[in-house]
Amino acid sequence: MMILGMLAFWLIELWPLRSFVTACYLLFGGRYFPLSHLPNKVFIVIQYNPFSLVTDIPARFLTVGLSGYELMQYLIVTLGWTFIFLVIYRLILMTPSRKSRDFSHGMEKTVVNGLLI
């Protein structure tokens, strides 16, 4: 969600993207149906997405329980996704937005008594 907020500097309207993220939470996070009911090949791939780590894994932990090995596995995957999203966040943060370029374009900067005008 932090990356979605950062995209507000580049996008004019955020509501379509917000609806898309909500739909991903519902479908890939196991809010429409438990992801464990999917075929095994699909479940193996989809269980490690960030949406399922937010909704499906905690629900499974509370209802059925998870072994210590599974908890460590999901913790490592969560740390991996956190690192990936932090890298993406930093890349977005370093990229100047069009709005800031348009705002400063054509403006002369002058220093008067130590103040930038």
N, CA, C and O atoms as CSV, one atom per row, in Angstrom:
chain,resi,resn,atom,element,x,y,z
A,1,MET,N,N,0.820,-1.196,0.000
A,1,MET,CA,C,0.000,0.000,0.000
A,1,MET,C,C,0.864,1.260,0.000
A,1,MET,O,O,0.450,2.312,-0.487
A,2,MET,N,N,2.077,1.134,0.557
A,2,MET,CA,C,2.973,2.271,0.578
A,2,MET,C,C,3.388,2.628,-0.854
A,2,MET,O,O,3.499,3.805,-1.198
A,3,ILE,N,N,3.613,1.612,-1.679
A,3,ILE,CA,C,3.970,1.860,-3.071
A,3,ILE,C,C,2.798,2.481,-3.804
A,3,ILE,O,O,2.998,3.352,-4.650
A,4,LEU,N,N,1.597,2.063,-3.507
A,4,LEU,CA,C,0.405,2.639,-4.116
A,4,LEU,C,C,0.297,4.120,-3.775
A,4,LEU,O,O,-0.059,4.931,-4.630
A,5,GLY,N,N,0.599,4.473,-2.540
A,5,GLY,CA,C,0.596,5.883,-2.145
A,5,GLY,C,C,1.660,6.686,-2.860
A,5,GLY,O,O,1.442,7.846,-3.207
A,6,MET,N,N,2.822,6.068,-3.085
A,6,MET,CA,C,3.894,6.769,-3.798
A,6,MET,C,C,3.516,7.018,-5.257
A,6,MET,O,O,3.948,8.009,-5.846
A,7,LEU,N,N,2.720,6.134,-5.841
A,7,LEU,CA,C,2.321,6.307,-7.237
A,7,LEU,C,C,1.400,7.510,-7.428
A,7,LEU,O,O,1.160,7.926,-8.561
A,8,ALA,N,N,0.893,8.062,-6.363
A,8,ALA,CA,C,0.030,9.244,-6.461
A,8,ALA,C,C,0.783,10.435,-7.040
A,8,ALA,O,O,0.160,11.360,-7.561
A,9,PHE,N,N,2.099,10.428,-6.959
A,9,PHE,CA,C,2.883,11.518,-7.530
A,9,PHE,C,C,2.939,11.458,-9.051
A,9,PHE,O,O,3.205,12.472,-9.697
A,10,TRP,N,N,2.691,10.289,-9.632
A,10,TRP,CA,C,2.760,10.133,-11.071
A,10,TRP,C,C,1.397,9.953,-11.720
A,10,TRP,O,O,1.224,10.303,-12.887
A,11,LEU,N,N,0.440,9.423,-11.001
A,11,LEU,CA,C,-0.869,9.135,-11.578
A,11,LEU,C,C,-1.874,10.216,-11.225
A,11,LEU,O,O,-1.823,10.801,-10.144
A,12,ILE,N,N,-2.771,10.470,-12.134
A,12,ILE,CA,C,-3.801,11.482,-11.897
A,12,ILE,C,C,-4.926,10.898,-11.054
A,12,ILE,O,O,-5.373,11.522,-10.091
A,13,GLU,N,N,-5.380,9.713,-11.407
A,13,GLU,CA,C,-6.453,9.041,-10.680
A,13,GLU,C,C,-5.937,7.737,-10.099
A,13,GLU,O,O,-5.334,6.938,-10.815
A,14,LEU,N,N,-6.164,7.512,-8.815
A,14,LEU,CA,C,-5.712,6.288,-8.168
A,14,LEU,C,C,-6.822,5.264,-7.967
A,14,LEU,O,O,-6.531,4.099,-7.697
A,15,TRP,N,N,-8.081,5.663,-8.090
A,15,TRP,CA,C,-9.158,4.738,-7.748
A,15,TRP,C,C,-9.182,3.489,-8.625
A,15,TRP,O,O,-9.524,2.429,-8.100
A,16,PRO,N,N,-8.840,3.523,-9.941
A,16,PRO,CA,C,-8.831,2.250,-10.681
A,16,PRO,C,C,-7.747,1.297,-10.159
A,16,PRO,O,O,-7.965,0.087,-10.083
A,17,LEU,N,N,-6.605,1.837,-9.808
A,17,LEU,CA,C,-5.534,1.002,-9.281
A,17,LEU,C,C,-5.900,0.449,-7.912
A,17,LEU,O,O,-5.582,-0.697,-7.596
A,18,ARG,N,N,-6.559,1.252,-7.110
A,18,ARG,CA,C,-7.000,0.797,-5.788
A,18,ARG,C,C,-8.016,-0.350,-5.929
A,18,ARG,O,O,-7.969,-1.317,-5.168
A,19,SER,N,N,-8.918,-0.240,-6.888
A,19,SER,CA,C,-9.892,-1.313,-7.134
A,19,SER,C,C,-9.193,-2.588,-7.585
A,19,SER,O,O,-9.595,-3.686,-7.199
A,20,PHE,N,N,-8.154,-2.450,-8.395
A,20,PHE,CA,C,-7.391,-3.608,-8.850
A,20,PHE,C,C,-6.691,-4.300,-7.678
A,20,PHE,O,O,-6.705,-5.528,-7.584
A,21,VAL,N,N,-6.082,-3.522,-6.793
A,21,VAL,CA,C,-5.401,-4.096,-5.628
A,21,VAL,C,C,-6.409,-4.787,-4.714
A,21,VAL,O,O,-6.122,-5.861,-4.184
A,22,THR,N,N,-7.575,-4.195,-4.524
A,22,THR,CA,C,-8.613,-4.815,-3.708
A,22,THR,C,C,-9.074,-6.137,-4.330
A,22,THR,O,O,-9.278,-7.121,-3.619
A,23,ALA,N,N,-9.236,-6.159,-5.648
A,23,ALA,CA,C,-9.624,-7.396,-6.334
A,23,ALA,C,C,-8.546,-8.468,-6.166
A,23,ALA,O,O,-8.862,-9.647,-6.003
A,24,CYS,N,N,-7.279,-8.063,-6.206
A,24,CYS,CA,C,-6.183,-9.033,-5.992
A,24,CYS,C,C,-6.224,-9.586,-4.573
A,24,CYS,O,O,-6.006,-10.780,-4.366
A,25,TYR,N,N,-6.503,-8.722,-3.589
A,25,TYR,CA,C,-6.639,-9.210,-2.211
A,25,TYR,C,C,-7.764,-10.230,-2.100
A,25,TYR,O,O,-7.618,-11.253,-1.432
A,26,LEU,N,N,-8.883,-9.948,-2.754
A,26,LEU,CA,C,-10.021,-10.862,-2.672
A,26,LEU,C,C,-9.734,-12.189,-3.355
A,26,LEU,O,O,-10.074,-13.246,-2.822
A,27,LEU,N,N,-9.111,-12.149,-4.528
A,27,LEU,CA,C,-8.891,-13.366,-5.298
A,27,LEU,C,C,-7.650,-14.127,-4.843
A,27,LEU,O,O,-7.732,-15.321,-4.553
A,28,PHE,N,N,-6.503,-13.454,-4.775
A,28,PHE,CA,C,-5.241,-14.131,-4.457
A,28,PHE,C,C,-4.974,-14.222,-2.964
A,28,PHE,O,O,-4.064,-14.936,-2.542
A,29,GLY,N,N,-5.746,-13.518,-2.168
A,29,GLY,CA,C,-5.545,-13.560,-0.731
A,29,GLY,C,C,-6.416,-14.575,-0.019
A,29,GLY,O,O,-6.299,-14.756,1.193
A,30,GLY,N,N,-7.272,-15.223,-0.747
A,30,GLY,CA,C,-8.105,-16.253,-0.140
A,30,GLY,C,C,-9.311,-15.700,0.586
A,30,GLY,O,O,-9.826,-16.347,1.498
A,31,ARG,N,N,-9.777,-14.521,0.207
A,31,ARG,CA,C,-10.953,-13.973,0.866
A,31,ARG,C,C,-12.248,-14.433,0.210
A,31,ARG,O,O,-13.289,-14.475,0.865
A,32,TYR,N,N,-12.201,-14.782,-1.084
A,32,TYR,CA,C,-13.379,-15.351,-1.735
A,32,TYR,C,C,-13.549,-16.821,-1.357
A,32,TYR,O,O,-14.663,-17.282,-1.106
A,33,PHE,N,N,-12.457,-17.536,-1.319
A,33,PHE,CA,C,-12.460,-18.963,-1.005
A,33,PHE,C,C,-11.076,-19.309,-0.459
A,33,PHE,O,O,-10.096,-18.638,-0.782
A,34,PRO,N,N,-10.993,-20.344,0.357
A,34,PRO,CA,C,-9.672,-20.742,0.873
A,34,PRO,C,C,-8.764,-21.198,-0.274
A,34,PRO,O,O,-9.177,-21.982,-1.129
A,35,LEU,N,N,-7.559,-20.712,-0.281
A,35,LEU,CA,C,-6.634,-21.060,-1.353
A,35,LEU,C,C,-6.267,-22.537,-1.327
A,35,LEU,O,O,-5.859,-23.089,-2.348
A,36,SER,N,N,-6.404,-23.175,-0.186
A,36,SER,CA,C,-6.071,-24.596,-0.098
A,36,SER,C,C,-7.054,-25.471,-0.881
A,36,SER,O,O,-6.783,-26.654,-1.088
A,37,HIS,N,N,-8.180,-24.919,-1.317
A,37,HIS,CA,C,-9.140,-25.676,-2.122
A,37,HIS,C,C,-8.783,-25.682,-3.600
A,37,HIS,O,O,-9.435,-26.362,-4.392
A,38,LEU,N,N,-7.749,-24.927,-3.981
A,38,LEU,CA,C,-7.304,-24.927,-5.366
A,38,LEU,C,C,-6.548,-26.219,-5.659
A,38,LEU,O,O,-6.097,-26.893,-4.734
A,39,PRO,N,N,-6.404,-26.571,-6.940
A,39,PRO,CA,C,-5.575,-27.741,-7.274
A,39,PRO,C,C,-4.155,-27.550,-6.714
A,39,PRO,O,O,-3.668,-26.425,-6.604
A,40,ASN,N,N,-3.515,-28.643,-6.372
A,40,ASN,CA,C,-2.231,-28.604,-5.678
A,40,ASN,C,C,-1.167,-27.823,-6.445
A,40,ASN,O,O,-0.400,-27.076,-5.837
A,41,LYS,N,N,-1.104,-27.982,-7.782
A,41,LYS,CA,C,-0.100,-27.270,-8.575
A,41,LYS,C,C,-0.321,-25.764,-8.519
A,41,LYS,O,O,0.643,-25.001,-8.447
A,42,VAL,N,N,-1.559,-25.333,-8.550
A,42,VAL,CA,C,-1.870,-23.900,-8.473
A,42,VAL,C,C,-1.594,-23.386,-7.060
A,42,VAL,O,O,-1.049,-22.296,-6.884
A,43,PHE,N,N,-1.969,-24.165,-6.070
A,43,PHE,CA,C,-1.769,-23.750,-4.677
A,43,PHE,C,C,-0.299,-23.578,-4.338
A,43,PHE,O,O,0.059,-22.652,-3.610
A,44,ILE,N,N,0.559,-24.451,-4.851
A,44,ILE,CA,C,1.992,-24.354,-4.573
A,44,ILE,C,C,2.546,-23.021,-5.070
A,44,ILE,O,O,3.386,-22.415,-4.406
A,45,VAL,N,N,2.089,-22.565,-6.218
A,45,VAL,CA,C,2.569,-21.299,-6.779
A,45,VAL,C,C,1.947,-20.103,-6.068
A,45,VAL,O,O,2.644,-19.136,-5.761
A,46,ILE,N,N,0.651,-20.157,-5.804
A,46,ILE,CA,C,-0.070,-18.984,-5.317
A,46,ILE,C,C,0.058,-18.770,-3.804
A,46,ILE,O,O,-0.246,-17.682,-3.314
A,47,GLN,N,N,0.494,-19.767,-3.071
A,47,GLN,CA,C,0.546,-19.621,-1.618
A,47,GLN,C,C,1.605,-18.642,-1.150
A,47,GLN,O,O,1.545,-18.178,-0.011
A,48,TYR,N,N,2.574,-18.312,-1.994
A,48,TYR,CA,C,3.656,-17.421,-1.585
A,48,TYR,C,C,3.488,-15.992,-2.082
A,48,TYR,O,O,4.414,-15.191,-1.954
A,49,ASN,N,N,2.342,-15.652,-2.640
A,49,ASN,CA,C,2.149,-14.275,-3.081
A,49,ASN,C,C,1.889,-13.386,-1.864
A,49,ASN,O,O,1.426,-13.878,-0.835
A,50,PRO,N,N,2.175,-12.104,-1.964
A,50,PRO,CA,C,2.022,-11.217,-0.794
A,50,PRO,C,C,0.584,-11.098,-0.304
A,50,PRO,O,O,0.359,-10.845,0.879
A,51,PHE,N,N,-0.382,-11.275,-1.181
A,51,PHE,CA,C,-1.774,-11.160,-0.770
A,51,PHE,C,C,-2.171,-12.308,0.146
A,51,PHE,O,O,-2.886,-12.107,1.127
A,52,SER,N,N,-1.708,-13.514,-0.176
A,52,SER,CA,C,-2.044,-14.655,0.682
A,52,SER,C,C,-1.301,-14.584,2.005
A,52,SER,O,O,-1.799,-15.069,3.021
A,53,LEU,N,N,-0.117,-13.988,2.006
A,53,LEU,CA,C,0.636,-13.854,3.253
A,53,LEU,C,C,-0.053,-12.900,4.223
A,53,LEU,O,O,0.170,-12.970,5.432
A,54,VAL,N,N,-0.885,-12.013,3.697
A,54,VAL,CA,C,-1.596,-11.056,4.547
A,54,VAL,C,C,-2.905,-11.640,5.072
A,54,VAL,O,O,-3.280,-11.373,6.214
A,55,THR,N,N,-3.601,-12.430,4.264
A,55,THR,CA,C,-4.934,-12.881,4.666
A,55,THR,C,C,-5.048,-14.392,4.859
A,55,THR,O,O,-5.533,-14.845,5.896
A,56,ASP,N,N,-4.614,-15.166,3.889
A,56,ASP,CA,C,-4.850,-16.612,3.940
A,56,ASP,C,C,-3.983,-17.312,4.990
A,56,ASP,O,O,-4.479,-18.165,5.727
A,57,ILE,N,N,-2.736,-16.975,5.064
A,57,ILE,CA,C,-1.828,-17.646,6.004
A,57,ILE,C,C,-2.240,-17.392,7.461
A,57,ILE,O,O,-2.309,-18.344,8.237
A,58,PRO,N,N,-2.517,-16.133,7.861
A,58,PRO,CA,C,-2.987,-15.941,9.246
A,58,PRO,C,C,-4.301,-16.667,9.536
A,58,PRO,O,O,-4.493,-17.171,10.642
A,59,ALA,N,N,-5.204,-16.725,8.562
A,59,ALA,CA,C,-6.467,-17.433,8.775
A,59,ALA,C,C,-6.229,-18.929,8.945
A,59,ALA,O,O,-6.842,-19.565,9.802
A,60,ARG,N,N,-5.341,-19.489,8.132
A,60,ARG,CA,C,-5.014,-20.911,8.280
A,60,ARG,C,C,-4.317,-21.188,9.605
A,60,ARG,O,O,-4.543,-22.224,10.231
A,61,PHE,N,N,-3.469,-20.254,10.026
A,61,PHE,CA,C,-2.776,-20.423,11.301
A,61,PHE,C,C,-3.766,-20.467,12.458
A,61,PHE,O,O,-3.613,-21.265,13.382
A,62,LEU,N,N,-4.779,-19.608,12.404
A,62,LEU,CA,C,-5.759,-19.546,13.489
A,62,LEU,C,C,-6.765,-20.689,13.450
A,62,LEU,O,O,-7.240,-21.125,14.499
A,63,THR,N,N,-7.099,-21.182,12.261
A,63,THR,CA,C,-8.131,-22.213,12.178
A,63,THR,C,C,-7.562,-23.630,12.219
A,63,THR,O,O,-8.023,-24.449,13.014
A,64,VAL,N,N,-6.582,-23.933,11.391
A,64,VAL,CA,C,-6.066,-25.290,11.303
A,64,VAL,C,C,-4.740,-25.444,12.036
A,64,VAL,O,O,-4.411,-26.525,12.525
A,65,GLY,N,N,-3.997,-24.373,12.106
A,65,GLY,CA,C,-2.672,-24.441,12.714
A,65,GLY,C,C,-1.613,-24.755,11.672
A,65,GLY,O,O,-1.893,-25.410,10.668
A,66,LEU,N,N,-0.409,-24.290,11.910
A,66,LEU,CA,C,0.715,-24.537,11.019
A,66,LEU,C,C,1.868,-25.093,11.841
A,66,LEU,O,O,2.013,-24.780,13.023
A,67,SER,N,N,2.673,-25.911,11.209
A,67,SER,CA,C,3.834,-26.465,11.917
A,67,SER,C,C,4.909,-25.391,12.054
A,67,SER,O,O,4.852,-24.352,11.398
A,68,GLY,N,N,5.867,-25.651,12.896
A,68,GLY,CA,C,6.968,-24.700,13.079
A,68,GLY,C,C,7.750,-24.495,11.799
A,68,GLY,O,O,8.194,-23.385,11.508
A,69,TYR,N,N,7.923,-25.577,11.023
A,69,TYR,CA,C,8.626,-25.473,9.737
A,69,TYR,C,C,7.872,-24.562,8.772
A,69,TYR,O,O,8.475,-23.718,8.109
A,70,GLU,N,N,6.549,-24.734,8.698
A,70,GLU,CA,C,5.745,-23.889,7.807
A,70,GLU,C,C,5.783,-22.432,8.240
A,70,GLU,O,O,5.867,-21.536,7.400
A,71,LEU,N,N,5.722,-22.189,9.546
A,71,LEU,CA,C,5.791,-20.810,10.034
A,71,LEU,C,C,7.119,-20.160,9.660
A,71,LEU,O,O,7.137,-19.009,9.225
A,72,MET,N,N,8.226,-20.875,9.820
A,72,MET,CA,C,9.534,-20.337,9.445
A,72,MET,C,C,9.619,-20.106,7.935
A,72,MET,O,O,10.199,-19.121,7.477
A,73,GLN,N,N,9.040,-21.014,7.182
A,73,GLN,CA,C,9.031,-20.880,5.723
A,73,GLN,C,C,8.282,-19.618,5.308
A,73,GLN,O,O,8.764,-18.851,4.475
A,74,TYR,N,N,7.107,-19.404,5.887
A,74,TYR,CA,C,6.331,-18.213,5.546
A,74,TYR,C,C,6.997,-16.944,6.063
A,74,TYR,O,O,6.884,-15.894,5.431
A,75,LEU,N,N,7.673,-17.016,7.174
A,75,LEU,CA,C,8.402,-15.855,7.695
A,75,LEU,C,C,9.532,-15.459,6.747
A,75,LEU,O,O,9.736,-14.273,6.486
A,76,ILE,N,N,10.258,-16.433,6.240
A,76,ILE,CA,C,11.339,-16.147,5.290
A,76,ILE,C,C,10.788,-15.558,3.994
A,76,ILE,O,O,11.366,-14.622,3.441
A,77,VAL,N,N,9.684,-16.097,3.515
A,77,VAL,CA,C,9.053,-15.560,2.302
A,77,VAL,C,C,8.568,-14.137,2.548
A,77,VAL,O,O,8.711,-13.276,1.680
A,78,THR,N,N,7.999,-13.880,3.719
A,78,THR,CA,C,7.529,-12.535,4.052
A,78,THR,C,C,8.690,-11.553,4.100
A,78,THR,O,O,8.570,-10.433,3.603
A,79,LEU,N,N,9.801,-11.951,4.686
A,79,LEU,CA,C,10.977,-11.082,4.710
A,79,LEU,C,C,11.505,-10.828,3.297
A,79,LEU,O,O,11.968,-9.729,2.991
A,80,GLY,N,N,11.434,-11.846,2.439
A,80,GLY,CA,C,11.835,-11.669,1.043
A,80,GLY,C,C,10.969,-10.656,0.319
A,80,GLY,O,O,11.480,-9.783,-0.381
A,81,TRP,N,N,9.642,-10.772,0.487
A,81,TRP,CA,C,8.736,-9.806,-0.136
A,81,TRP,C,C,8.957,-8.401,0.435
A,81,TRP,O,O,8.886,-7.414,-0.298
A,82,THR,N,N,9.222,-8.313,1.735
A,82,THR,CA,C,9.485,-7.012,2.345
A,82,THR,C,C,10.716,-6.373,1.719
A,82,THR,O,O,10.703,-5.180,1.415
A,83,PHE,N,N,11.772,-7.141,1.521
A,83,PHE,CA,C,12.974,-6.623,0.891
A,83,PHE,C,C,12.686,-6.172,-0.541
A,83,PHE,O,O,13.122,-5.095,-0.947
A,84,ILE,N,N,11.958,-6.980,-1.306
A,84,ILE,CA,C,11.619,-6.627,-2.697
A,84,ILE,C,C,10.833,-5.323,-2.741
A,84,ILE,O,O,11.126,-4.447,-3.554
A,85,PHE,N,N,9.824,-5.191,-1.859
A,85,PHE,CA,C,9.011,-3.979,-1.877
A,85,PHE,C,C,9.779,-2.757,-1.390
A,85,PHE,O,O,9.512,-1.645,-1.844
A,86,LEU,N,N,10.724,-2.941,-0.480
A,86,LEU,CA,C,11.567,-1.814,-0.058
A,86,LEU,C,C,12.462,-1.335,-1.194
A,86,LEU,O,O,12.677,-0.132,-1.351
A,87,VAL,N,N,12.982,-2.261,-1.983
A,87,VAL,CA,C,13.791,-1.875,-3.147
A,87,VAL,C,C,12.931,-1.111,-4.153
A,87,VAL,O,O,13.354,-0.077,-4.671
A,88,ILE,N,N,11.730,-1.612,-4.433
A,88,ILE,CA,C,10.819,-0.922,-5.354
A,88,ILE,C,C,10.468,0.458,-4.811
A,88,ILE,O,O,10.433,1.432,-5.562
A,89,TYR,N,N,10.210,0.544,-3.515
A,89,TYR,CA,C,9.874,1.819,-2.885
A,89,TYR,C,C,11.021,2.816,-3.042
A,89,TYR,O,O,10.794,3.981,-3.369
A,90,ARG,N,N,12.232,2.367,-2.811
A,90,ARG,CA,C,13.390,3.268,-2.947
A,90,ARG,C,C,13.583,3.702,-4.394
A,90,ARG,O,O,13.933,4.855,-4.649
A,91,LEU,N,N,13.363,2.810,-5.332
A,91,LEU,CA,C,13.472,3.191,-6.743
A,91,LEU,C,C,12.431,4.229,-7.113
A,91,LEU,O,O,12.729,5.178,-7.838
A,92,ILE,N,N,11.223,4.061,-6.626
A,92,ILE,CA,C,10.168,5.039,-6.891
A,92,ILE,C,C,10.503,6.361,-6.219
A,92,ILE,O,O,10.278,7.426,-6.794
A,93,LEU,N,N,11.035,6.299,-5.016
A,93,LEU,CA,C,11.370,7.510,-4.264
A,93,LEU,C,C,12.475,8.300,-4.947
A,93,LEU,O,O,12.475,9.530,-4.893
A,94,MET,N,N,13.414,7.617,-5.588
A,94,MET,CA,C,14.521,8.309,-6.245
A,94,MET,C,C,14.133,8.891,-7.596
A,94,MET,O,O,14.812,9.790,-8.092
A,95,THR,N,N,13.074,8.409,-8.192
A,95,THR,CA,C,12.635,8.891,-9.491
A,95,THR,C,C,11.811,10.162,-9.310
A,95,THR,O,O,10.789,10.141,-8.623
A,96,PRO,N,N,12.241,11.268,-9.916
A,96,PRO,CA,C,11.457,12.501,-9.754
A,96,PRO,C,C,10.122,12.397,-10.480
A,96,PRO,O,O,10.034,11.819,-11.564
A,97,SER,N,N,9.104,12.953,-9.882
A,97,SER,CA,C,7.782,12.901,-10.500
A,97,SER,C,C,7.636,13.991,-11.546
A,97,SER,O,O,8.355,14.990,-11.523
A,98,ARG,N,N,6.706,13.792,-12.456
A,98,ARG,CA,C,6.441,14.777,-13.488
A,98,ARG,C,C,5.879,16.049,-12.879
A,98,ARG,O,O,6.148,17.153,-13.352
A,99,LYS,N,N,5.091,15.880,-11.819
A,99,LYS,CA,C,4.505,17.050,-11.171
A,99,LYS,C,C,5.582,17.955,-10.602
A,99,LYS,O,O,5.489,19.176,-10.728
A,100,SER,N,N,6.612,17.376,-9.974
A,100,SER,CA,C,7.661,18.213,-9.402
A,100,SER,C,C,8.510,18.839,-10.488
A,100,SER,O,O,8.981,19.965,-10.325
A,101,ARG,N,N,8.719,18.132,-11.607
A,101,ARG,CA,C,9.470,18.727,-12.722
A,101,ARG,C,C,8.677,19.859,-13.343
A,101,ARG,O,O,9.247,20.903,-13.662
A,102,ASP,N,N,7.373,19.680,-13.522
A,102,ASP,CA,C,6.550,20.735,-14.104
A,102,ASP,C,C,6.496,21.949,-13.192
A,102,ASP,O,O,6.475,23.084,-13.668
A,103,PHE,N,N,6.475,21.722,-11.906
A,103,PHE,CA,C,6.398,22.832,-10.955
A,103,PHE,C,C,7.673,23.668,-10.976
A,103,PHE,O,O,7.610,24.894,-10.890
A,104,SER,N,N,8.818,23.021,-11.089
A,104,SER,CA,C,10.075,23.751,-11.021
A,104,SER,C,C,10.565,24.213,-12.386
A,104,SER,O,O,11.519,24.987,-12.465
A,105,HIS,N,N,9.931,23.754,-13.464
A,105,HIS,CA,C,10.372,24.117,-14.805
A,105,HIS,C,C,10.142,25.601,-15.062
A,105,HIS,O,O,9.043,26.117,-14.855
A,106,GLY,N,N,11.168,26.262,-15.504
A,106,GLY,CA,C,11.046,27.671,-15.857
A,106,GLY,C,C,11.169,28.619,-14.685
A,106,GLY,O,O,11.153,29.835,-14.879
A,107,MET,N,N,11.287,28.118,-13.509
A,107,MET,CA,C,11.419,28.984,-12.344
A,107,MET,C,C,12.898,29.192,-12.056
A,107,MET,O,O,13.659,28.232,-11.935
A,108,GLU,N,N,13.287,30.423,-11.950
A,108,GLU,CA,C,14.672,30.720,-11.616
A,108,GLU,C,C,14.819,30.722,-10.108
A,108,GLU,O,O,13.977,31.248,-9.380
A,109,LYS,N,N,15.895,30.127,-9.664
A,109,LYS,CA,C,16.135,30.064,-8.240
A,109,LYS,C,C,17.195,31.099,-7.891
A,109,LYS,O,O,18.267,31.138,-8.494
A,110,THR,N,N,16.886,31.919,-6.929
A,110,THR,CA,C,17.776,32.969,-6.510
A,110,THR,C,C,17.999,32.876,-5.018
A,110,THR,O,O,17.079,32.580,-4.255
A,111,VAL,N,N,19.244,33.135,-4.604
A,111,VAL,CA,C,19.557,33.120,-3.199
A,111,VAL,C,C,19.667,34.579,-2.726
A,111,VAL,O,O,20.492,35.347,-3.221
A,112,VAL,N,N,18.816,34.937,-1.757
A,112,VAL,CA,C,18.817,36.264,-1.183
A,112,VAL,C,C,18.978,36.127,0.322
A,112,VAL,O,O,18.143,35.503,0.976
A,113,ASN,N,N,20.012,36.684,0.868
A,113,ASN,CA,C,20.294,36.610,2.298
A,113,ASN,C,C,20.273,35.163,2.813
A,113,ASN,O,O,19.755,34.884,3.894
A,114,GLY,N,N,20.841,34.260,2.025
A,114,GLY,CA,C,20.921,32.871,2.444
A,114,GLY,C,C,19.650,32.077,2.256
A,114,GLY,O,O,19.610,30.897,2.606
A,115,LEU,N,N,18.592,32.694,1.705
A,115,LEU,CA,C,17.335,31.990,1.469
A,115,LEU,C,C,17.142,31.721,0.000
A,115,LEU,O,O,17.406,32.594,-0.827
A,116,LEU,N,N,16.689,30.541,-0.344
A,116,LEU,CA,C,16.426,30.183,-1.728
A,116,LEU,C,C,15.036,30.665,-2.092
A,116,LEU,O,O,14.040,30.257,-1.494
A,117,ILE,N,N,14.987,31.539,-3.084
A,117,ILE,CA,C,13.705,32.117,-3.511
A,117,ILE,C,C,13.329,31.583,-4.870
A,117,ILE,O,O,12.283,31.946,-5.408
